[in-house]
């Protein structure tokens, strides 16, 4: 119980530190159906390659985080905006299900591909710090809205 309460407290602290950005490097409309699994894999590869260049461990894929990331990406598409809405509940659930001690997330939209989303996150200090954080697991959900725009949710946790 003590570990769970510590995890929830850490989640609350992280949620106040983590921010999101909807600025894109350039507005490039996506007019075709994106190969979403390929975008997810490419973005995970970019994040892990970046971490490796800095001497950090690669992040392991988490099915638990992927489920929550997918749900949140669906929510952002439904509302038409990026947000961290309900992050505390998501983080608490991940902490409980995966025995995580810290949880964070990055979100984005309007990037045409994995490289552009990654560059947007790296150019943002708060997103970059999350990518460089002391996490062990991650999952990235990318989905295409009916208007063709891509939405991104990446969840991180320490186990």
mmCIF file of the C-alpha atoms, coordinates in Angstrom:
data_MODEL
# 
_entry.id   MODEL 
# 
loop_
_atom_site.group_PDB 
_atom_site.id 
_atom_site.type_symbol 
_atom_site.label_atom_id 
_atom_site.label_alt_id 
_atom_site.label_comp_id 
_atom_site.label_asym_id 
_atom_site.label_entity_id 
_atom_site.label_seq_id 
_atom_site.pdbx_PDB_ins_code 
_atom_site.Cartn_x 
_atom_site.Cartn_y 
_atom_site.Cartn_z 
_atom_site.occupancy 
_atom_site.B_iso_or_equiv 
_atom_site.pdbx_formal_charge 
_atom_site.auth_seq_id 
_atom_site.auth_comp_id 
_atom_site.auth_asym_id 
_atom_site.auth_atom_id 
_atom_site.pdbx_PDB_model_num 
ATOM 1   C CA . UNK A 1 1   ? 0.000   0.000  0.000   1.00 0.00 ? 1   UNK A CA 1 
ATOM 2   C CA . UNK A 1 2   ? 2.881   2.354  0.838   1.00 0.00 ? 2   UNK A CA 1 
ATOM 3   C CA . UNK A 1 3   ? 4.462   1.768  -2.608  1.00 0.00 ? 3   UNK A CA 1 
ATOM 4   C CA . UNK A 1 4   ? 1.126   2.413  -4.305  1.00 0.00 ? 4   UNK A CA 1 
ATOM 5   C CA . UNK A 1 5   ? 0.678   5.691  -2.406  1.00 0.00 ? 5   UNK A CA 1 
ATOM 6   C CA . UNK A 1 6   ? 4.228   6.713  -3.311  1.00 0.00 ? 6   UNK A CA 1 
ATOM 7   C CA . UNK A 1 7   ? 3.512   5.908  -6.959  1.00 0.00 ? 7   UNK A CA 1 
ATOM 8   C CA . UNK A 1 8   ? 0.315   7.969  -6.919  1.00 0.00 ? 8   UNK A CA 1 
ATOM 9   C CA . UNK A 1 9   ? 2.171   10.897 -5.318  1.00 0.00 ? 9   UNK A CA 1 
ATOM 10  C CA . UNK A 1 10  ? 4.915   10.632 -7.935  1.00 0.00 ? 10  UNK A CA 1 
ATOM 11  C CA . UNK A 1 11  ? 2.291   10.535 -10.683 1.00 0.00 ? 11  UNK A CA 1 
ATOM 12  C CA . UNK A 1 12  ? 0.700   13.717 -9.354  1.00 0.00 ? 12  UNK A CA 1 
ATOM 13  C CA . UNK A 1 13  ? 4.086   15.438 -9.238  1.00 0.00 ? 13  UNK A CA 1 
ATOM 14  C CA . UNK A 1 14  ? 4.975   14.270 -12.753 1.00 0.00 ? 14  UNK A CA 1 
ATOM 15  C CA . UNK A 1 15  ? 1.619   15.308 -14.149 1.00 0.00 ? 15  UNK A CA 1 
ATOM 16  C CA . UNK A 1 16  ? 2.237   18.838 -12.933 1.00 0.00 ? 16  UNK A CA 1 
ATOM 17  C CA . UNK A 1 17  ? 5.668   18.873 -14.593 1.00 0.00 ? 17  UNK A CA 1 
ATOM 18  C CA . UNK A 1 18  ? 4.860   17.165 -17.889 1.00 0.00 ? 18  UNK A CA 1 
ATOM 19  C CA . UNK A 1 19  ? 3.411   19.434 -20.528 1.00 0.00 ? 19  UNK A CA 1 
ATOM 20  C CA . UNK A 1 20  ? 2.330   18.965 -24.070 1.00 0.00 ? 20  UNK A CA 1 
ATOM 21  C CA . UNK A 1 21  ? 2.772   20.836 -27.289 1.00 0.00 ? 21  UNK A CA 1 
ATOM 22  C CA . UNK A 1 22  ? 0.556   20.966 -30.321 1.00 0.00 ? 22  UNK A CA 1 
ATOM 23  C CA . UNK A 1 23  ? 2.953   23.016 -32.369 1.00 0.00 ? 23  UNK A CA 1 
ATOM 24  C CA . UNK A 1 24  ? 4.142   21.213 -35.427 1.00 0.00 ? 24  UNK A CA 1 
ATOM 25  C CA . UNK A 1 25  ? 7.274   21.889 -37.376 1.00 0.00 ? 25  UNK A CA 1 
ATOM 26  C CA . UNK A 1 26  ? 5.080   22.563 -40.355 1.00 0.00 ? 26  UNK A CA 1 
ATOM 27  C CA . UNK A 1 27  ? 1.442   22.012 -41.104 1.00 0.00 ? 27  UNK A CA 1 
ATOM 28  C CA . UNK A 1 28  ? 1.477   19.203 -43.644 1.00 0.00 ? 28  UNK A CA 1 
ATOM 29  C CA . UNK A 1 29  ? -1.954  17.715 -44.200 1.00 0.00 ? 29  UNK A CA 1 
ATOM 30  C CA . UNK A 1 30  ? -2.080  13.964 -44.339 1.00 0.00 ? 30  UNK A CA 1 
ATOM 31  C CA . UNK A 1 31  ? -4.287  13.116 -47.301 1.00 0.00 ? 31  UNK A CA 1 
ATOM 32  C CA . UNK A 1 32  ? -3.710  9.377  -47.422 1.00 0.00 ? 32  UNK A CA 1 
ATOM 33  C CA . UNK A 1 33  ? -4.240  6.543  -45.013 1.00 0.00 ? 33  UNK A CA 1 
ATOM 34  C CA . UNK A 1 34  ? -1.187  6.326  -42.785 1.00 0.00 ? 34  UNK A CA 1 
ATOM 35  C CA . UNK A 1 35  ? 0.444   3.009  -41.999 1.00 0.00 ? 35  UNK A CA 1 
ATOM 36  C CA . UNK A 1 36  ? -0.126  3.562  -38.287 1.00 0.00 ? 36  UNK A CA 1 
ATOM 37  C CA . UNK A 1 37  ? 1.741   0.475  -36.970 1.00 0.00 ? 37  UNK A CA 1 
ATOM 38  C CA . UNK A 1 38  ? 4.781   1.502  -39.021 1.00 0.00 ? 38  UNK A CA 1 
ATOM 39  C CA . UNK A 1 39  ? 4.596   5.047  -37.585 1.00 0.00 ? 39  UNK A CA 1 
ATOM 40  C CA . UNK A 1 40  ? 4.392   3.647  -34.043 1.00 0.00 ? 40  UNK A CA 1 
ATOM 41  C CA . UNK A 1 41  ? 7.381   1.371  -34.619 1.00 0.00 ? 41  UNK A CA 1 
ATOM 42  C CA . UNK A 1 42  ? 9.402   4.122  -36.279 1.00 0.00 ? 42  UNK A CA 1 
ATOM 43  C CA . UNK A 1 43  ? 8.724   6.543  -33.433 1.00 0.00 ? 43  UNK A CA 1 
ATOM 44  C CA . UNK A 1 44  ? 9.662   3.944  -30.805 1.00 0.00 ? 44  UNK A CA 1 
ATOM 45  C CA . UNK A 1 45  ? 12.866  3.280  -32.740 1.00 0.00 ? 45  UNK A CA 1 
ATOM 46  C CA . UNK A 1 46  ? 13.696  6.996  -32.866 1.00 0.00 ? 46  UNK A CA 1 
ATOM 47  C CA . UNK A 1 47  ? 13.108  7.381  -29.117 1.00 0.00 ? 47  UNK A CA 1 
ATOM 48  C CA . UNK A 1 48  ? 15.240  4.349  -28.260 1.00 0.00 ? 48  UNK A CA 1 
ATOM 49  C CA . UNK A 1 49  ? 17.996  5.366  -30.706 1.00 0.00 ? 49  UNK A CA 1 
ATOM 50  C CA . UNK A 1 50  ? 18.086  8.825  -29.124 1.00 0.00 ? 50  UNK A CA 1 
ATOM 51  C CA . UNK A 1 51  ? 18.270  7.327  -25.628 1.00 0.00 ? 51  UNK A CA 1 
ATOM 52  C CA . UNK A 1 52  ? 21.075  4.981  -26.725 1.00 0.00 ? 52  UNK A CA 1 
ATOM 53  C CA . UNK A 1 53  ? 23.085  7.917  -28.098 1.00 0.00 ? 53  UNK A CA 1 
ATOM 54  C CA . UNK A 1 54  ? 22.910  9.468  -24.620 1.00 0.00 ? 54  UNK A CA 1 
ATOM 55  C CA . UNK A 1 55  ? 23.911  6.227  -22.908 1.00 0.00 ? 55  UNK A CA 1 
ATOM 56  C CA . UNK A 1 56  ? 20.413  5.453  -21.549 1.00 0.00 ? 56  UNK A CA 1 
ATOM 57  C CA . UNK A 1 57  ? 18.761  2.053  -21.616 1.00 0.00 ? 57  UNK A CA 1 
ATOM 58  C CA . UNK A 1 58  ? 16.230  1.325  -24.337 1.00 0.00 ? 58  UNK A CA 1 
ATOM 59  C CA . UNK A 1 59  ? 12.618  1.343  -23.250 1.00 0.00 ? 59  UNK A CA 1 
ATOM 60  C CA . UNK A 1 60  ? 10.824  -1.999 -23.347 1.00 0.00 ? 60  UNK A CA 1 
ATOM 61  C CA . UNK A 1 61  ? 7.403   -2.173 -24.979 1.00 0.00 ? 61  UNK A CA 1 
ATOM 62  C CA . UNK A 1 62  ? 4.500   -2.473 -22.540 1.00 0.00 ? 62  UNK A CA 1 
ATOM 63  C CA . UNK A 1 63  ? 1.133   -3.894 -23.556 1.00 0.00 ? 63  UNK A CA 1 
ATOM 64  C CA . UNK A 1 64  ? -0.398  -2.313 -20.446 1.00 0.00 ? 64  UNK A CA 1 
ATOM 65  C CA . UNK A 1 65  ? 0.832   1.150  -21.446 1.00 0.00 ? 65  UNK A CA 1 
ATOM 66  C CA . UNK A 1 66  ? -0.245  0.542  -25.053 1.00 0.00 ? 66  UNK A CA 1 
ATOM 67  C CA . UNK A 1 67  ? -3.827  -0.137 -24.011 1.00 0.00 ? 67  UNK A CA 1 
ATOM 68  C CA . UNK A 1 68  ? -4.014  3.119  -22.046 1.00 0.00 ? 68  UNK A CA 1 
ATOM 69  C CA . UNK A 1 69  ? -2.207  5.066  -24.784 1.00 0.00 ? 69  UNK A CA 1 
ATOM 70  C CA . UNK A 1 70  ? -4.716  3.800  -27.366 1.00 0.00 ? 70  UNK A CA 1 
ATOM 71  C CA . UNK A 1 71  ? -7.664  4.813  -25.209 1.00 0.00 ? 71  UNK A CA 1 
ATOM 72  C CA . UNK A 1 72  ? -6.214  8.282  -24.713 1.00 0.00 ? 72  UNK A CA 1 
ATOM 73  C CA . UNK A 1 73  ? -5.457  8.730  -28.415 1.00 0.00 ? 73  UNK A CA 1 
ATOM 74  C CA . UNK A 1 74  ? -9.086  7.816  -29.168 1.00 0.00 ? 74  UNK A CA 1 
ATOM 75  C CA . UNK A 1 75  ? -10.194 10.422 -26.616 1.00 0.00 ? 75  UNK A CA 1 
ATOM 76  C CA . UNK A 1 76  ? -8.052  13.141 -28.222 1.00 0.00 ? 76  UNK A CA 1 
ATOM 77  C CA . UNK A 1 77  ? -9.427  12.316 -31.682 1.00 0.00 ? 77  UNK A CA 1 
ATOM 78  C CA . UNK A 1 78  ? -12.990 12.448 -30.318 1.00 0.00 ? 78  UNK A CA 1 
ATOM 79  C CA . UNK A 1 79  ? -12.373 15.889 -28.812 1.00 0.00 ? 79  UNK A CA 1 
ATOM 80  C CA . UNK A 1 80  ? -10.220 17.146 -31.686 1.00 0.00 ? 80  UNK A CA 1 
ATOM 81  C CA . UNK A 1 81  ? -7.498  18.394 -29.354 1.00 0.00 ? 81  UNK A CA 1 
ATOM 82  C CA . UNK A 1 82  ? -4.435  17.118 -27.584 1.00 0.00 ? 82  UNK A CA 1 
ATOM 83  C CA . UNK A 1 83  ? -4.590  16.969 -23.821 1.00 0.00 ? 83  UNK A CA 1 
ATOM 84  C CA . UNK A 1 84  ? -3.447  15.150 -20.723 1.00 0.00 ? 84  UNK A CA 1 
ATOM 85  C CA . UNK A 1 85  ? -7.066  14.824 -19.583 1.00 0.00 ? 85  UNK A CA 1 
ATOM 86  C CA . UNK A 1 86  ? -7.464  12.138 -16.932 1.00 0.00 ? 86  UNK A CA 1 
ATOM 87  C CA . UNK A 1 87  ? -3.706  11.487 -16.790 1.00 0.00 ? 87  UNK A CA 1 
ATOM 88  C CA . UNK A 1 88  ? -3.780  10.893 -13.033 1.00 0.00 ? 88  UNK A CA 1 
ATOM 89  C CA . UNK A 1 89  ? -6.309  8.070  -13.406 1.00 0.00 ? 89  UNK A CA 1 
ATOM 90  C CA . UNK A 1 90  ? -4.334  6.564  -16.315 1.00 0.00 ? 90  UNK A CA 1 
ATOM 91  C CA . UNK A 1 91  ? -1.097  6.772  -14.361 1.00 0.00 ? 91  UNK A CA 1 
ATOM 92  C CA . UNK A 1 92  ? -2.636  5.262  -11.230 1.00 0.00 ? 92  UNK A CA 1 
ATOM 93  C CA . UNK A 1 93  ? -4.019  2.344  -13.231 1.00 0.00 ? 93  UNK A CA 1 
ATOM 94  C CA . UNK A 1 94  ? -0.666  1.727  -14.912 1.00 0.00 ? 94  UNK A CA 1 
ATOM 95  C CA . UNK A 1 95  ? 1.110   1.972  -11.552 1.00 0.00 ? 95  UNK A CA 1 
ATOM 96  C CA . UNK A 1 96  ? -1.216  -0.631 -10.098 1.00 0.00 ? 96  UNK A CA 1 
ATOM 97  C CA . UNK A 1 97  ? -1.288  -3.023 -13.080 1.00 0.00 ? 97  UNK A CA 1 
ATOM 98  C CA . UNK A 1 98  ? 2.417   -2.849 -13.938 1.00 0.00 ? 98  UNK A CA 1 
ATOM 99  C CA . UNK A 1 99  ? 3.812   -2.204 -10.463 1.00 0.00 ? 99  UNK A CA 1 
ATOM 100 C CA . UNK A 1 100 ? 5.208   1.080  -11.787 1.00 0.00 ? 100 UNK A CA 1 
ATOM 101 C CA . UNK A 1 101 ? 6.837   3.625  -9.502  1.00 0.00 ? 101 UNK A CA 1 
ATOM 102 C CA . UNK A 1 102 ? 6.662   6.562  -11.934 1.00 0.00 ? 102 UNK A CA 1 
ATOM 103 C CA . UNK A 1 103 ? 4.503   7.306  -14.983 1.00 0.00 ? 103 UNK A CA 1 
ATOM 104 C CA . UNK A 1 104 ? 4.657   10.100 -17.574 1.00 0.00 ? 104 UNK A CA 1 
ATOM 105 C CA . UNK A 1 105 ? 3.307   10.830 -21.031 1.00 0.00 ? 105 UNK A CA 1 
ATOM 106 C CA . UNK A 1 106 ? 3.929   12.862 -24.153 1.00 0.00 ? 106 UNK A CA 1 
ATOM 107 C CA . UNK A 1 107 ? 1.138   13.727 -26.585 1.00 0.00 ? 107 UNK A CA 1 
ATOM 108 C CA . UNK A 1 108 ? 1.055   15.416 -29.977 1.00 0.00 ? 108 UNK A CA 1 
ATOM 109 C CA . UNK A 1 109 ? -0.980  15.906 -33.138 1.00 0.00 ? 109 UNK A CA 1 
ATOM 110 C CA . UNK A 1 110 ? -0.651  17.421 -36.598 1.00 0.00 ? 110 UNK A CA 1 
ATOM 111 C CA . UNK A 1 111 ? 2.732   15.858 -37.338 1.00 0.00 ? 111 UNK A CA 1 
ATOM 112 C CA . UNK A 1 112 ? 2.802   14.025 -40.682 1.00 0.00 ? 112 UNK A CA 1 
ATOM 113 C CA . UNK A 1 113 ? 5.104   11.194 -39.589 1.00 0.00 ? 113 UNK A CA 1 
ATOM 114 C CA . UNK A 1 114 ? 7.229   9.676  -36.818 1.00 0.00 ? 114 UNK A CA 1 
ATOM 115 C CA . UNK A 1 115 ? 10.301  11.791 -37.565 1.00 0.00 ? 115 UNK A CA 1 
ATOM 116 C CA . UNK A 1 116 ? 8.373   15.065 -37.342 1.00 0.00 ? 116 UNK A CA 1 
ATOM 117 C CA . UNK A 1 117 ? 6.648   14.044 -34.075 1.00 0.00 ? 117 UNK A CA 1 
ATOM 118 C CA . UNK A 1 118 ? 9.966   12.954 -32.589 1.00 0.00 ? 118 UNK A CA 1 
ATOM 119 C CA . UNK A 1 119 ? 11.633  16.227 -33.616 1.00 0.00 ? 119 UNK A CA 1 
ATOM 120 C CA . UNK A 1 120 ? 8.767   18.202 -32.097 1.00 0.00 ? 120 UNK A CA 1 
ATOM 121 C CA . UNK A 1 121 ? 9.182   16.368 -28.796 1.00 0.00 ? 121 UNK A CA 1 
ATOM 122 C CA . UNK A 1 122 ? 12.973  16.766 -28.811 1.00 0.00 ? 122 UNK A CA 1 
ATOM 123 C CA . UNK A 1 123 ? 12.608  20.505 -29.524 1.00 0.00 ? 123 UNK A CA 1 
ATOM 124 C CA . UNK A 1 124 ? 10.361  20.859 -26.449 1.00 0.00 ? 124 UNK A CA 1 
ATOM 125 C CA . UNK A 1 125 ? 12.323  20.864 -23.189 1.00 0.00 ? 125 UNK A CA 1 
ATOM 126 C CA . UNK A 1 126 ? 9.597   19.169 -21.134 1.00 0.00 ? 126 UNK A CA 1 
ATOM 127 C CA . UNK A 1 127 ? 8.970   16.458 -23.739 1.00 0.00 ? 127 UNK A CA 1 
ATOM 128 C CA . UNK A 1 128 ? 12.693  15.874 -24.196 1.00 0.00 ? 128 UNK A CA 1 
ATOM 129 C CA . UNK A 1 129 ? 13.159  15.504 -20.421 1.00 0.00 ? 129 UNK A CA 1 
ATOM 130 C CA . UNK A 1 130 ? 10.414  12.893 -20.386 1.00 0.00 ? 130 UNK A CA 1 
ATOM 131 C CA . UNK A 1 131 ? 12.100  10.956 -23.204 1.00 0.00 ? 131 UNK A CA 1 
ATOM 132 C CA . UNK A 1 132 ? 15.397  11.192 -21.302 1.00 0.00 ? 132 UNK A CA 1 
ATOM 133 C CA . UNK A 1 133 ? 13.738  10.219 -18.005 1.00 0.00 ? 133 UNK A CA 1 
ATOM 134 C CA . UNK A 1 134 ? 14.541  7.265  -15.781 1.00 0.00 ? 134 UNK A CA 1 
ATOM 135 C CA . UNK A 1 135 ? 11.919  4.986  -17.299 1.00 0.00 ? 135 UNK A CA 1 
ATOM 136 C CA . UNK A 1 136 ? 12.058  1.314  -18.245 1.00 0.00 ? 136 UNK A CA 1 
ATOM 137 C CA . UNK A 1 137 ? 8.886   0.762  -20.298 1.00 0.00 ? 137 UNK A CA 1 
ATOM 138 C CA . UNK A 1 138 ? 6.877   2.606  -22.920 1.00 0.00 ? 138 UNK A CA 1 
ATOM 139 C CA . UNK A 1 139 ? 4.205   2.332  -25.561 1.00 0.00 ? 139 UNK A CA 1 
ATOM 140 C CA . UNK A 1 140 ? 3.252   4.650  -28.381 1.00 0.00 ? 140 UNK A CA 1 
ATOM 141 C CA . UNK A 1 141 ? -0.216  4.880  -29.864 1.00 0.00 ? 141 UNK A CA 1 
ATOM 142 C CA . UNK A 1 142 ? -0.636  6.660  -33.182 1.00 0.00 ? 142 UNK A CA 1 
ATOM 143 C CA . UNK A 1 143 ? -4.034  6.956  -34.808 1.00 0.00 ? 143 UNK A CA 1 
ATOM 144 C CA . UNK A 1 144 ? -5.354  8.814  -37.793 1.00 0.00 ? 144 UNK A CA 1 
ATOM 145 C CA . UNK A 1 145 ? -8.434  10.975 -37.341 1.00 0.00 ? 145 UNK A CA 1 
ATOM 146 C CA . UNK A 1 146 ? -11.138 11.122 -40.024 1.00 0.00 ? 146 UNK A CA 1 
ATOM 147 C CA . UNK A 1 147 ? -9.650  14.436 -41.220 1.00 0.00 ? 147 UNK A CA 1 
ATOM 148 C CA . UNK A 1 148 ? -6.351  12.633 -41.900 1.00 0.00 ? 148 UNK A CA 1 
ATOM 149 C CA . UNK A 1 149 ? -4.377  14.149 -39.008 1.00 0.00 ? 149 UNK A CA 1 
ATOM 150 C CA . UNK A 1 150 ? -2.267  11.900 -36.827 1.00 0.00 ? 150 UNK A CA 1 
ATOM 151 C CA . UNK A 1 151 ? -2.573  11.905 -33.022 1.00 0.00 ? 151 UNK A CA 1 
ATOM 152 C CA . UNK A 1 152 ? 0.194   10.541 -30.795 1.00 0.00 ? 152 UNK A CA 1 
ATOM 153 C CA . UNK A 1 153 ? 0.283   9.342  -27.171 1.00 0.00 ? 153 UNK A CA 1 
ATOM 154 C CA . UNK A 1 154 ? 3.446   7.953  -25.601 1.00 0.00 ? 154 UNK A CA 1 
ATOM 155 C CA . UNK A 1 155 ? 3.287   6.591  -22.070 1.00 0.00 ? 155 UNK A CA 1 
ATOM 156 C CA . UNK A 1 156 ? 6.421   5.895  -20.019 1.00 0.00 ? 156 UNK A CA 1 
ATOM 157 C CA . UNK A 1 157 ? 6.876   4.149  -16.713 1.00 0.00 ? 157 UNK A CA 1 
ATOM 158 C CA . UNK A 1 158 ? 9.569   3.013  -14.330 1.00 0.00 ? 158 UNK A CA 1 
ATOM 159 C CA . UNK A 1 159 ? 9.322   -0.490 -12.956 1.00 0.00 ? 159 UNK A CA 1 
# 
